[in-house]
Amino acid sequence: MPAFFPVKERVQESNMCFSNLVQQDAPTTKNKSMLIAKVSDDFHSPILPGLPDDVSKHCLALVPRSHFPAMGAVCKRWRSFIKSKDFIIVRKLAGVLEEWLYVLTVDAEGNGSHWDVLDCLGHKHHELPPMPGPAKAGFGVVVLHGKLLVIAGYLVVDGTGSVSTDLYQYDSCLNSWSKLASMNVGRYNFACAEVNGLIYAAGGCGADGESLSCAEVYDPESDKWTVIESLKRPRWGCFACGVEGKLYVMGGRSSFTIGNSRSVDVYSPERHTWCQMKNGCVMVTAHALLGKKLCCMEWKNERKLAIFNPEDNSWKMVPVPVTGSSSIGFRFGILDGKLLLFSLQEDPAYHTLLYDPNAAPGSEWQTSEIKPSGLCLCTVTIKA
């Protein structure tokens, strides 16, 4: 997404925010002993009476995804299994993973942001419950093991702005939020991505609006952030993707006053070091990982889709078949191995563009009926 200045205006998409979570009542004291006893019974009872747990897990994994929240309320053992990484693995082995698109939308006036959940046919399933904590902007979004992670960001409370270190996780199977370990450094407008089951965050803007070069990595197994080697120079308004076991950071600006950065920073987790490439994109307004290739759109040229192939570090330019204003603007979504282009303009007549890289030459572009309920701010695809 593009970034602007001064400092407070460098918070990208200031309407990308959430409402406060409605707090639920805690159990009364007289019910606590009964609750503890019930939890203990849940942990020691079989998942399904009369069946080995391995068979029971396979049975639960075959249930359609829309029923997971109800299943999680049955007992502690079911809930523990459904929220585990193993649950996604069993469903993948059984070939029953369902792919849903999560779209953060806002109305035409820039108010009322919420997440829509769409299936591959564009049918809306539900809205996500509000995320805990104050409304934020400039945060990072990553998907890991069927869960949505919302990282850091810029927030304003009682007229005072601050930078967050918070990490929140949305469990797509149980339809619930939880708070995880805080980052070492608060930041917004930064790059983040998943690589080999770990979450990396690099660059961005700090508490005083300064450009950052520091980076860190989150391990979900230990629920801990660890500082890693910094970028070669400060970088903000950038984005990242993980391909073939490496982290690619590109786009954005290298400092507050100096122009755009075209170089690409590549981090190798095996070597724990950064290296640089010289042929990146600048001022990227939309990006998405399509298979093992990165699709980008630059602010200066929204009539062409730039596709990066990390195998040979090459770019391919694909014309976008749009008519009308050259500044129409798009956000990207991924479903079923295809790229969706959602318009940033309120136009009831607009049909979502669909790019299929595997289609026959000349047939790569089509239209789709999949459409968010409001203006699209960002999307993630979750298989579970």
Secondary structure as UniProt FT lines:
FT   HELIX           7..10
FT   TURN            14..15
FT   HELIX           29..44
FT   TURN            49..50
FT   HELIX           53..61
FT   HELIX           65..67
FT   HELIX           68..72
FT   TURN            73..74
FT   HELIX           76..82
FT   HELIX           85..93
FT   TURN            94..95
FT   STRAND          99..106
FT   TURN            108..109
FT   STRAND          114..118
FT   TURN            120..121
FT   STRAND          124..127
FT   STRAND          136..137
FT   STRAND          140..144
FT   TURN            145..146
FT   STRAND          147..157
FT   TURN            158..159
FT   STRAND          160..171
FT   TURN            172..175
FT   STRAND          176..180
FT   STRAND          191..195
FT   TURN            196..197
FT   STRAND          198..202
FT   TURN            207..208
FT   STRAND          215..219
FT   TURN            220..223
FT   STRAND          224..228
FT   STRAND          239..243
FT   TURN            244..245
FT   STRAND          246..250
FT   STRAND          264..268
FT   TURN            269..272
FT   STRAND          273..277
FT   STRAND          284..290
FT   TURN            291..292
FT   STRAND          293..298
FT   TURN            299..300
FT   STRAND          301..309
FT   TURN            310..313
FT   STRAND          314..319
FT   TURN            326..327
FT   STRAND          330..335
FT   TURN            336..337
FT   STRAND          338..343
FT   TURN            348..349
FT   STRAND          352..355
FT   TURN            357..358
FT   TURN            361..362
FT   STRAND          365..368
FT   STRAND          375..383
//
